[in-house]
Amino acid sequence: MTPPIERTSPMKTLASLLLAALVAASPLALAKKRIEKATDMPTFTYKVEGKLEDLVRDAGAFGRFAAQVRRDNQSVLDGYEIADKAAHRDLLAVQAQIDFLEGRYAEAAKRAEEIRALEEKPADKLISGMAIRTMVAAQAKVGDTTSEAYRREVGRLVAAELAKHPFAVIENDIKSYKSSAEIIGEALILGGVRDRLQPVVDKAGGVMSSDFAPAIVRSRFALVTRLPLKQVLVDTYSAYLAANKVEKADIWAARDVALPEGAGLAPVRIAIWDSGVDAPIFKDRAVRDAAGKPLFIAFDVFENPSKSPLVPIPAELRDRLPTMKSRMKGLSDLQSNVDSPEASEVKAALSKLKREEYKAVVEELGLAGNYSHGTHVAGIAMAGNPYARLLNARLEFGYKLLPDPCPSRELAEKNARNMKAYVDFFRKNGVRVVNMSWGGTAKSLENDLELCNIGKNPEERKAIARGYFDMQKKALDAAIRGAPGILFVAAAGNSNADAAFEEAIPADLSAPNLLTVGAVDKAGDEAPFTSYGPTVKAHANGYQVESYLPGGDRVAFSGTSMASPQVAGLAAKMLAVNPKLKPAEVIAIILATVDKTVDGRRFLVHPAKALEAAKAKAKKG
């Protein structure tokens, strides 16, 4: 499965208007083929001469490569109707970046506006494409994009654009933009190209698929256009945030309910199906085995049974654990625009990263995220409920730049068996609610196969990935449906895309005892990262939510991973006051008491109302 990590999405020459009109009017005109799933997107291959870093750095070599990428992207844009606007935007973003890099500034600006027209979230509708727009306008006025005058003009234009928009709508996005600008550096830009993609291309005989080609475009765009603007962007975003220190209203304080101790309510067992939980933090609320140890089930990254309740830290990294946890806090503080020693340290470490440090530092951050994730999620699910009883169900996610282990039929078959083993464990131990803040997609399996040099071509990888993915999806769906007395709560995902288009599991599954949750912030505004789609039926706070790290430290993290346990915790509270509720009834009450927003995109859970409805139903018998 794919780890629960924040990620960002990847970034038409038009035919003549007369020709387009003639073709459209012709009875022979063919309707565009429709792409319904991410795996249906056409895949192309490119022959790469020399090193990828040279391709990124050399304008001539990049131009020859980019021309092929632009041609193929355009063929998709011209020949297909893409069901997911996010995937459509991604193609246009790559085209816009190539246009700007090659001096076609008007075309770049036009594409930026096409992207904005496809945006769905309020903040994105306002500031999407701001970077391209302001750089194009600055170039038109100043000319030389390497000059100090150009950099100043970009800063002035960004500030002017930000001033036009309501702070409350764009605040979270600008904080994210600022943190990204603060950590950018040459090693961070090129590290993935050198240490992740280059080994893959070498093994494939100099061939790369279009799944990874956008990374080359983004790297050159960042190196040539963004890195020189680093300081002016940091200064501009900082000044804007400093001038708008307005705390958003917290809608959750009035909605949340903490159950009182000593009220004699029913204990409710919650399983945190995640990367592992430091159960002793929760003391007597952790369910224990006959020997008095916290009860758990775990399988490692090889899908073998594990005796470790947390992700094992390699011996050579154990002394680094305090630094790893500190950097997790630092990254969170950066995202929140909090000036802290941890934020300063991680900002300096990443922005000044040396070439040879990239792999170790990035993998260490990935391991730290996996080590911390499950405990953080558990703290949210258990909050305000002295009757919640915790069980730990540990998955193990990869954290290395290259897959280890690589996908295989054996692993897929073991994973499918383990899905049933987890759910059997839940049933055996009386679990009523399970939180699942993780996900995986068929496309991610395709990418892993390419990274491992498995499959002769994209078509073969698609077929292999589809076989593995469908096996795992079927097993997970069957396991969930086979436990109708357990409520499963899933995180929607953090790719700002349609979970159904991506075929994200478990988010895209549809079962009567499964509820998928998207993320908003404390004011109920849609989180920039949250995925969406027809299966996402509820939204909860997933922006800078404070909870535990292993060992008991507390820190705030963001993600749909933090929104999902809010709803799992609510379900456990409802079952504490009304143990007779069935999963479908819990879901029905939660959805009947949500506040639907005017834009129709958000369904904000209301714990107080849901809990009262559960109590009322108990009184009626």
ChimeraX attribute file (.defattr): number of C-alpha atoms within 10 A of each C-alpha:
attribute: neighborCount
match mode: 1-to-1
recipient: residues
	/A:1	21
	/A:2	18
	/A:3	20
	/A:4	24
	/A:5	18
	/A:6	15
	/A:7	12
	/A:8	10
	/A:9	13
	/A:10	19
	/A:11	19
	/A:12	20
	/A:13	15
	/A:14	9
	/A:15	10
	/A:16	9
	/A:17	9
	/A:18	9
	/A:19	10
	/A:20	12
	/A:21	11
	/A:22	12
	/A:23	13
	/A:24	13
	/A:25	10
	/A:26	10
	/A:27	8
	/A:28	8
	/A:29	10
	/A:30	10
	/A:31	10
	/A:32	13
	/A:33	12
	/A:34	13
	/A:35	18
	/A:36	15
	/A:37	19
	/A:38	20
	/A:39	19
	/A:40	13
	/A:41	16
	/A:42	16
	/A:43	16
	/A:44	17
	/A:45	17
	/A:46	14
	/A:47	13
	/A:48	16
	/A:49	14
	/A:50	13
	/A:51	14
	/A:52	22
	/A:53	18
	/A:54	12
	/A:55	22
	/A:56	24
	/A:57	15
	/A:58	12
	/A:59	15
	/A:60	11
	/A:61	16
	/A:62	20
	/A:63	16
	/A:64	11
	/A:65	20
	/A:66	25
	/A:67	14
	/A:68	15
	/A:69	22
	/A:70	19
	/A:71	14
	/A:72	18
	/A:73	23
	/A:74	18
	/A:75	14
	/A:76	20
	/A:77	18
	/A:78	15
	/A:79	14
	/A:80	17
	/A:81	16
	/A:82	22
	/A:83	15
	/A:84	20
	/A:85	17
	/A:86	23
	/A:87	22
	/A:88	19
	/A:89	23
	/A:90	17
	/A:91	21
	/A:92	24
	/A:93	24
	/A:94	25
	/A:95	28
	/A:96	29
	/A:97	28
	/A:98	26
	/A:99	21
	/A:100	19
	/A:101	20
	/A:102	15
	/A:103	13
	/A:104	14
	/A:105	22
	/A:106	16
	/A:107	19
	/A:108	28
	/A:109	24
	/A:110	16
	/A:111	25
	/A:112	23
	/A:113	20
	/A:114	17
	/A:115	23
	/A:116	18
	/A:117	15
	/A:118	16
	/A:119	18
	/A:120	14
	/A:121	18
	/A:122	15
	/A:123	23
	/A:124	19
	/A:125	16
	/A:126	19
	/A:127	19
	/A:128	19
	/A:129	21
	/A:130	19
	/A:131	17
	/A:132	22
	/A:133	24
	/A:134	21
	/A:135	26
	/A:136	22
	/A:137	18
	/A:138	22
	/A:139	20
	/A:140	14
	/A:141	12
	/A:142	16
	/A:143	13
	/A:144	13
	/A:145	18
	/A:146	13
	/A:147	11
	/A:148	14
	/A:149	16
	/A:150	21
	/A:151	23
	/A:152	17
	/A:153	19
	/A:154	26
	/A:155	23
	/A:156	16
	/A:157	20
	/A:158	22
	/A:159	18
	/A:160	12
	/A:161	15
	/A:162	19
	/A:163	11
	/A:164	9
	/A:165	14
	/A:166	11
	/A:167	18
	/A:168	15
	/A:169	17
	/A:170	19
	/A:171	21
	/A:172	20
	/A:173	17
	/A:174	22
	/A:175	20
	/A:176	17
	/A:177	15
	/A:178	22
	/A:179	23
	/A:180	17
	/A:181	22
	/A:182	21
	/A:183	20
	/A:184	21
	/A:185	22
	/A:186	17
	/A:187	19
	/A:188	21
	/A:189	21
	/A:190	23
	/A:191	23
	/A:192	19
	/A:193	22
	/A:194	17
	/A:195	16
	/A:196	17
	/A:197	22
	/A:198	20
	/A:199	17
	/A:200	19
	/A:201	22
	/A:202	16
	/A:203	14
	/A:204	19
	/A:205	12
	/A:206	17
	/A:207	15
	/A:208	23
	/A:209	17
	/A:210	17
	/A:211	18
	/A:212	16
	/A:213	19
	/A:214	22
	/A:215	20
	/A:216	23
	/A:217	25
	/A:218	19
	/A:219	22
	/A:220	24
	/A:221	19
	/A:222	20
	/A:223	19
	/A:224	16
	/A:225	19
	/A:226	18
	/A:227	16
	/A:228	17
	/A:229	21
	/A:230	20
	/A:231	15
	/A:232	19
	/A:233	26
	/A:234	19
	/A:235	16
	/A:236	21
	/A:237	23
	/A:238	17
	/A:239	12
	/A:240	19
	/A:241	17
	/A:242	11
	/A:243	9
	/A:244	12
	/A:245	10
	/A:246	11
	/A:247	8
	/A:248	15
	/A:249	11
	/A:250	13
	/A:251	15
	/A:252	19
	/A:253	9
	/A:254	10
	/A:255	13
	/A:256	17
	/A:257	19
	/A:258	13
	/A:259	18
	/A:260	12
	/A:261	11
	/A:262	8
	/A:263	10
	/A:264	10
	/A:265	17
	/A:266	16
	/A:267	18
	/A:268	24
	/A:269	24
	/A:270	30
	/A:271	31
	/A:272	28
	/A:273	28
	/A:274	28
	/A:275	29
	/A:276	30
	/A:277	33
	/A:278	23
	/A:279	26
	/A:280	14
	/A:281	17
	/A:282	19
	/A:283	10
	/A:284	13
	/A:285	20
	/A:286	22
	/A:287	22
	/A:288	16
	/A:289	10
	/A:290	7
	/A:291	7
	/A:292	8
	/A:293	12
	/A:294	22
	/A:295	18
	/A:296	27
	/A:297	20
	/A:298	26
	/A:299	21
	/A:300	18
	/A:301	18
	/A:302	18
	/A:303	19
	/A:304	13
	/A:305	12
	/A:306	19
	/A:307	12
	/A:308	15
	/A:309	21
	/A:310	26
	/A:311	23
	/A:312	15
	/A:313	14
	/A:314	9
	/A:315	8
	/A:316	7
	/A:317	11
	/A:318	12
	/A:319	11
	/A:320	14
	/A:321	15
	/A:322	11
	/A:323	17
	/A:324	23
	/A:325	20
	/A:326	20
	/A:327	23
	/A:328	23
	/A:329	23
	/A:330	23
	/A:331	23
	/A:332	20
	/A:333	23
	/A:334	23
	/A:335	24
	/A:336	22
	/A:337	19
	/A:338	15
	/A:339	11
	/A:340	12
	/A:341	13
	/A:342	21
	/A:343	24
	/A:344	17
	/A:345	15
	/A:346	23
	/A:347	22
	/A:348	15
	/A:349	15
	/A:350	20
	/A:351	18
	/A:352	15
	/A:353	19
	/A:354	14
	/A:355	14
	/A:356	11
	/A:357	14
	/A:358	20
	/A:359	17
	/A:360	12
	/A:361	15
	/A:362	18
	/A:363	16
	/A:364	20
	/A:365	19
	/A:366	20
	/A:367	23
	/A:368	23
	/A:369	22
	/A:370	24
	/A:371	26
	/A:372	23
	/A:373	27
	/A:374	31
	/A:375	28
	/A:376	28
	/A:377	31
	/A:378	32
	/A:379	27
	/A:380	22
	/A:381	31
	/A:382	24
	/A:383	18
	/A:384	18
	/A:385	21
	/A:386	20
	/A:387	24
	/A:388	26
	/A:389	20
	/A:390	28
	/A:391	27
	/A:392	29
	/A:393	27
	/A:394	25
	/A:395	26
	/A:396	23
	/A:397	22
	/A:398	19
	/A:399	20
	/A:400	17
	/A:401	16
	/A:402	17
	/A:403	16
	/A:404	14
	/A:405	13
	/A:406	16
	/A:407	20
	/A:408	14
	/A:409	13
	/A:410	12
	/A:411	18
	/A:412	20
	/A:413	15
	/A:414	15
	/A:415	23
	/A:416	23
	/A:417	17
	/A:418	22
	/A:419	19
	/A:420	19
	/A:421	16
	/A:422	22
	/A:423	24
	/A:424	15
	/A:425	16
	/A:426	25
	/A:427	16
	/A:428	9
	/A:429	14
	/A:430	14
	/A:431	20
	/A:432	24
	/A:433	26
	/A:434	29
	/A:435	27
	/A:436	26
	/A:437	30
	/A:438	28
	/A:439	23
	/A:440	21
	/A:441	24
	/A:442	27
	/A:443	23
	/A:444	17
	/A:445	22
	/A:446	27
	/A:447	20
	/A:448	21
	/A:449	22
	/A:450	26
	/A:451	23
	/A:452	19
	/A:453	19
	/A:454	20
	/A:455	17
	/A:456	10
	/A:457	17
	/A:458	22
	/A:459	14
	/A:460	14
	/A:461	21
	/A:462	20
	/A:463	13
	/A:464	20
	/A:465	27
	/A:466	18
	/A:467	14
	/A:468	22
	/A:469	24
	/A:470	15
	/A:471	17
	/A:472	25
	/A:473	22
	/A:474	13
	/A:475	19
	/A:476	23
	/A:477	18
	/A:478	16
	/A:479	20
	/A:480	24
	/A:481	18
	/A:482	15
	/A:483	17
	/A:484	18
	/A:485	18
	/A:486	23
	/A:487	27
	/A:488	27
	/A:489	26
	/A:490	30
	/A:491	33
	/A:492	39
	/A:493	35
	/A:494	27
	/A:495	21
	/A:496	19
	/A:497	20
	/A:498	27
	/A:499	29
	/A:500	22
	/A:501	24
	/A:502	24
	/A:503	21
	/A:504	23
	/A:505	26
	/A:506	27
	/A:507	32
	/A:508	26
	/A:509	21
	/A:510	16
	/A:511	16
	/A:512	15
	/A:513	22
	/A:514	23
	/A:515	30
	/A:516	29
	/A:517	35
	/A:518	34
	/A:519	34
	/A:520	25
	/A:521	24
	/A:522	20
	/A:523	15
	/A:524	24
	/A:525	23
	/A:526	25
	/A:527	25
	/A:528	22
	/A:529	24
	/A:530	28
	/A:531	27
	/A:532	28
	/A:533	19
	/A:534	13
	/A:535	20
	/A:536	26
	/A:537	21
	/A:538	27
	/A:539	34
	/A:540	28
	/A:541	31
	/A:542	30
	/A:543	29
	/A:544	18
	/A:545	19
	/A:546	17
	/A:547	20
	/A:548	23
	/A:549	26
	/A:550	20
	/A:551	12
	/A:552	15
	/A:553	13
	/A:554	14
	/A:555	19
	/A:556	21
	/A:557	25
	/A:558	23
	/A:559	30
	/A:560	33
	/A:561	34
	/A:562	31
	/A:563	31
	/A:564	32
	/A:565	31
	/A:566	29
	/A:567	29
	/A:568	29
	/A:569	26
	/A:570	29
	/A:571	30
	/A:572	28
	/A:573	31
	/A:574	27
	/A:575	28
	/A:576	25
	/A:577	24
	/A:578	22
	/A:579	17
	/A:580	14
	/A:581	19
	/A:582	17
	/A:583	22
	/A:584	18
	/A:585	16
	/A:586	24
	/A:587	22
	/A:588	12
	/A:589	21
	/A:590	27
	/A:591	19
	/A:592	15
	/A:593	19
	/A:594	20
	/A:595	15
	/A:596	15
	/A:597	12
	/A:598	7
	/A:599	9
	/A:600	7
	/A:601	17
	/A:602	23
	/A:603	23
	/A:604	26
	/A:605	28
	/A:606	25
	/A:607	26
	/A:608	18
	/A:609	18
	/A:610	26
	/A:611	26
	/A:612	15
	/A:613	19
	/A:614	25
	/A:615	17
	/A:616	13
	/A:617	16
	/A:618	15
	/A:619	9
	/A:620	6
	/A:621	8
